[in-house]
Amino acid sequence: KLGTGDDVFENPALLGWSQGALIAQMVAQKTNNLISKLVLYGSIYDPLIRYPREPLYTTTPDTDEGTISNTANSAMEDFTIEGSISLETASRFAEAALITDPHKAVWKHLYQFNNLDPAQVLSPTLVVAGDQDPYAPLRVQAELFSNLGRGSDRTWSILADADHAVHLLDGQQRFAKIVSSFVKNGKRSDNSYYF
């Protein structure tokens, strides 16, 4: 908590979605004292996946891969449940996505994710995913949840009839209530700072 007297502010909660959940988990492992709560949404963490390291030496210079253009199909790839979004709405979403994000992120050094260890996450944590999320299957979410560090509150929420992008679809109110309730209620981390 930050502040003086009655003006006390708690450290922020951190939410990561999809591959961003891997980043959020890594941040929580390394700087647990800087966050109050952690939300891992649609995490693609899988302990069976090992990302290869890049070669130590090569005979060709390392070239910048540049940018990869985003496409309408790429923008809509998280919509996987038939009937969860109309073609018209998905197309409008894709149009907006291409305007605001015309290039895809190029992820490098993925081998750093090999250091993810749920047991090192000591912040109160919410694991939340759609029951039909093809990128975050329930068996993987169960593995992640059951191996989170001991001594902190943990919550696992499964959203029925939801895929990877539930925050953009009909289930967005359910998703928002689950996350909001978790962040506002329950045990806080012991990261208190008074001035």
C-alpha positions in Angstrom: 0.0 0.0 0.0 1.2 3.5 -0.8 0.2 6.7 0.8 0.1 8.6 4.1 -2.3 8.5 7.0 -5.8 7.8 5.7 -4.5 8.1 2.1 -3.3 4.5 1.6 -3.2 2.9 -1.8 -2.7 -0.8 -2.5 -0.3 -2.1 -5.1 -2.0 -2.7 -8.4 -3.5 -5.9 -9.5 -2.0 -7.4 -12.7 -4.0 -9.1 -15.4 -2.5 -11.0 -18.3 -4.4 -12.5 -21.2 -3.2 -15.4 -23.4 0.5 -15.0 -24.0 0.3 -11.9 -21.9 -0.6 -14.2 -19.0 2.8 -15.8 -19.3 4.4 -12.3 -19.0 2.2 -11.5 -16.0 3.1 -14.8 -14.4 6.8 -14.1 -14.9 6.4 -10.6 -13.4 4.6 -12.1 -10.4 7.4 -14.7 -9.9 10.1 -12.0 -10.0 8.5 -9.0 -8.3 5.7 -10.5 -6.1 6.0 -7.5 -3.8 4.9 -5.0 -6.4 1.4 -6.5 -7.1 -1.6 -7.0 -4.9 -3.3 -9.7 -7.0 -2.7 -11.6 -10.2 -5.2 -12.6 -12.8 -4.2 -15.2 -15.4 -6.8 -15.1 -18.1 -6.8 -17.7 -20.8 -3.1 -18.5 -20.0 -1.3 -20.6 -22.6 1.0 -21.9 -19.9 1.8 -25.6 -20.5 4.5 -27.3 -18.5 4.9 -29.8 -21.3 6.0 -27.1 -23.8 9.7 -26.3 -23.9 10.7 -23.3 -26.1 14.0 -23.8 -27.9 16.9 -21.5 -27.3 18.4 -19.7 -30.2 21.8 -20.9 -31.4 24.7 -19.4 -29.5 26.7 -19.0 -32.7 25.6 -18.6 -36.3 27.4 -17.9 -39.5 24.8 -15.4 -40.7 24.2 -12.1 -39.1 21.1 -11.7 -36.9 18.6 -9.8 -39.0 15.6 -8.0 -37.8 12.6 -10.0 -38.8 10.8 -6.7 -39.3 7.1 -6.5 -39.0 4.4 -8.9 -39.9 1.2 -7.4 -41.2 -2.0 -8.1 -39.3 -4.9 -9.5 -41.3 -8.6 -9.7 -40.8 -8.3 -13.4 -40.4 -5.6 -13.0 -37.7 -7.7 -10.4 -35.9 -10.7 -12.7 -35.7 -8.8 -16.0 -34.9 -9.8 -15.9 -31.2 -13.5 -16.2 -32.1 -13.9 -20.0 -32.1 -17.4 -20.8 -30.9 -20.1 -20.8 -33.6 -22.8 -18.4 -32.9 -20.9 -16.4 -30.2 -20.4 -13.5 -32.6 -22.0 -12.6 -35.9 -19.9 -12.3 -39.0 -20.9 -8.6 -39.3 -19.7 -7.8 -35.7 -16.5 -9.9 -36.1 -15.8 -8.1 -39.4 -16.2 -4.7 -37.8 -13.9 -5.9 -35.0 -11.3 -6.9 -37.6 -11.6 -3.5 -39.3 -11.0 -1.7 -36.1 -8.2 -4.0 -35.1 -6.4 -3.4 -38.4 -6.6 0.3 -37.9 -5.4 0.3 -34.4 -2.9 -2.6 -34.7 -1.8 -3.0 -38.3 1.2 -5.2 -37.3 1.4 -8.3 -35.3 3.8 -8.5 -32.4 6.9 -10.5 -33.1 7.7 -12.5 -30.0 11.4 -13.3 -29.5 13.3 -15.2 -26.9 10.4 -17.4 -26.0 12.8 -19.8 -24.2 12.5 -17.4 -21.3 9.1 -18.8 -20.7 10.8 -22.1 -19.8 11.5 -20.5 -16.4 7.8 -20.2 -15.6 7.1 -22.0 -12.3 3.6 -21.6 -10.8 5.0 -22.6 -7.4 6.9 -19.3 -7.4 3.7 -17.3 -7.7 2.9 -16.1 -4.2 0.3 -13.4 -4.9 -3.4 -14.1 -4.5 -4.2 -15.5 -8.0 -7.3 -15.9 -10.2 -7.0 -18.4 -13.0 -9.9 -17.8 -15.4 -10.7 -19.3 -18.8 -13.5 -20.2 -21.1 -14.6 -23.9 -21.1 -14.2 -24.0 -24.9 -11.0 -22.1 -25.2 -8.8 -24.0 -27.7 -5.7 -22.1 -26.6 -6.1 -22.7 -22.9 -7.6 -26.1 -22.4 -9.0 -27.0 -19.0 -6.3 -29.7 -18.4 -3.6 -27.0 -18.7 -5.6 -24.6 -16.5 -5.9 -27.3 -13.8 -2.2 -27.9 -13.9 -1.5 -24.2 -13.6 -4.0 -23.8 -10.7 -3.0 -26.8 -8.7 0.7 -25.9 -8.8 0.4 -22.2 -7.7 2.5 -21.3 -4.7 1.1 -22.1 -1.3 0.1 -19.6 1.3 -1.9 -17.3 -0.9 -5.6 -17.3 -1.9 -6.2 -19.0 -5.3 -9.4 -19.0 -7.3 -10.2 -20.9 -10.5 -13.1 -19.8 -12.6 -14.4 -21.5 -15.7 -16.7 -19.5 -17.9 -19.4 -21.7 -19.6 -19.9 -21.5 -23.3 -16.9 -19.2 -23.7 -13.8 -19.2 -25.8 -10.5 -17.3 -25.8 -12.0 -13.9 -26.3 -14.9 -13.9 -23.8 -14.1 -10.3 -22.7 -15.2 -9.3 -26.2 -18.3 -11.5 -26.5 -21.7 -12.1 -24.8 -20.0 -13.4 -21.6 -18.1 -10.1 -21.0 -20.3 -9.1 -18.1 -19.7 -12.5 -16.4 -16.0 -12.2 -17.0 -15.9 -8.6 -15.7 -17.9 -9.6 -12.5 -15.5 -12.5 -11.8 -12.4 -10.4 -12.2 -13.8 -7.4 -10.3 -15.0 -9.5 -7.4 -11.6 -11.2 -7.1 -9.7 -8.0 -7.2 -12.0 -6.1 -4.8 -12.6 -9.0 -2.3 -10.7 -11.6 -0.4 -7.3 -11.7 1.2 -4.8 -9.2 0.0 -1.1 -9.7 -0.4 1.1 -8.6 2.4 2.7 -5.9 0.3 2.0 -2.8 2.5 3.8 0.5 2.3 3.0 3.5 4.4 4.6 6.9 4.3 
